[in-house]
Amino acid sequence: MHMPRVTYRSPAGLAGVELLSCPHMDVAFPPHVHDTLTIWVNDCGGEYFRFKGNTSVLDLDGFGVVNAGEVHANGGVGDGARHLKTFYIDMSLLESLVGRGYGALSDGLHVDATMHARLTRVHDALCSSEDPLVSQTLFVETFSALLQRHGEQGGAASQSVGRDALRFRQLRDRLCDSLDGRVTLDMLASEAGCSPQHVIRIFRAHAGISPHAYLVRLRIARVRRLLREGMSVNDAAHACGFADQSHCSRWFRTLTGTTPAIYRRSVQPEPVSDHS
């Protein structure tokens, strides 16, 4: 029986959570971004993780974290089996269910065999659960424990954030606000108070890609959100600044491993049957 290369699912009762399953070793995800907190494990095989110019390998004793807006790439390692399982979580949902009493999770790989096993089990359970209360309980208990074990302690934020790091955040916010319109290098340079050449250097240093490549990835992340909310593929493509649906679809498949139409069907809630 043929297995889908990449599947997405929205668990019952957790509208701000999306689950990815990828059971194929040969599927790789090129540099991309998400507008959510991303947490991922493999329950067999290894996973390479490229982030800010460094490449690491996630083994079966830990989990990976990427915060919203951070460019990263990943794929299977070796010739054996691999099954990638990913959680995409809106921070607003996490805060509403778990609370704000925890520090943020730092980007990168975290070694914790116990939490790896728990995340793997919960991913499987959320994929199959049709009971909102069960899903919400599993989510709150698991991610409260995760944040308690690995959340950064508050009050230790660095006071020495570089000027270019601040500029990058400013430019990233500008791009997020301009997904449906035309953006020029001169506009970004004016926003950051530097030369167009320096804008390119900032993106290369902090995202590893050009401003345009980063914008495309932000647009695809927004398309995913709009499709989850029920918008048509064509309307989502135009709302996010793509010239047409086919242009959007090509990028979507490249960055997510599936088509917008298949993704939309997979994350829409199942209609409730009325047997009364």
MONOR-V292023 format. One record per pair of residues at least 12 apart in sequence whose ideal C-beta (glycine too) atoms are under 7 Angstrom apart, sorted by the first residue. I is the first residue (numbers start at 1). J is the second residue. Records with the same first field share a line. If there is no record, write none. Layout:
I=J  J
//
This chain:
3=23
5=22  24  27  257
6=20  22  27  256  257  258
7=21  266
8=20  263  266  267
9=127  266  267
10=228  267  269
11=126  129  135
12=129  130  131  132  135
13=132  133  135  136
14=135  136  139
16=89  90  92  93
17=87  88  89  93  139
18=88  228  267
19=86  87  123  126  127
20=86
21=85  127
22=84  257
23=83
25=45  76  81  82
27=257
28=75
29=73  74  75  255  257
30=73  254  255
31=71  72  73  208  209
32=217  255
33=69  70  71  217  218  221
34=66  68  88  221
35=68  221  222  225
36=68  88  89  90
37=67  68  89  91  94
38=66  86  88
39=63  64  65  87  89  119
40=63  64  84  85  86
41=63  85  116  119  120
42=58  60  82  83  84
43=83  85  120
44=81  82  83
45=76  77  78  80  81  82  83
46=58  59  77  78
47=74  76  77  84
48=74  75  77
49=64  72  74  109
50=72  73
51=72  107  108
52=208
53=208
56=109
57=77
58=109
60=116
61=111  113  116
62=109  110  111  112  116
63=110  112  115  116  119
64=109
65=105  106  107  108  110
66=107
67=107
69=172
70=107
71=207  208  209  214  217
85=120  123
87=123
94=143
97=136  139  140
98=140  143  144  147
102=147  148  151
103=151  152  153  154
104=151  152
105=147  150  151
106=152
110=150
112=149
115=146  149
118=142
119=142
122=138  142
125=138
126=138
164=202  205
165=206
167=192  194  202
168=202  206
170=191  192
171=188  191  192  199  202
174=188  191
175=214  215  218
176=218
179=218  219  222  240  241
180=239  240  241
181=241
183=215
185=199  211
188=211
199=211
216=251
217=255
219=240  241  242
220=251  252  255
222=240
223=236  237  240  248  252  260
224=263
226=239
227=260  263  264  267
228=267
230=268
233=245  260  261  264
248=260
//
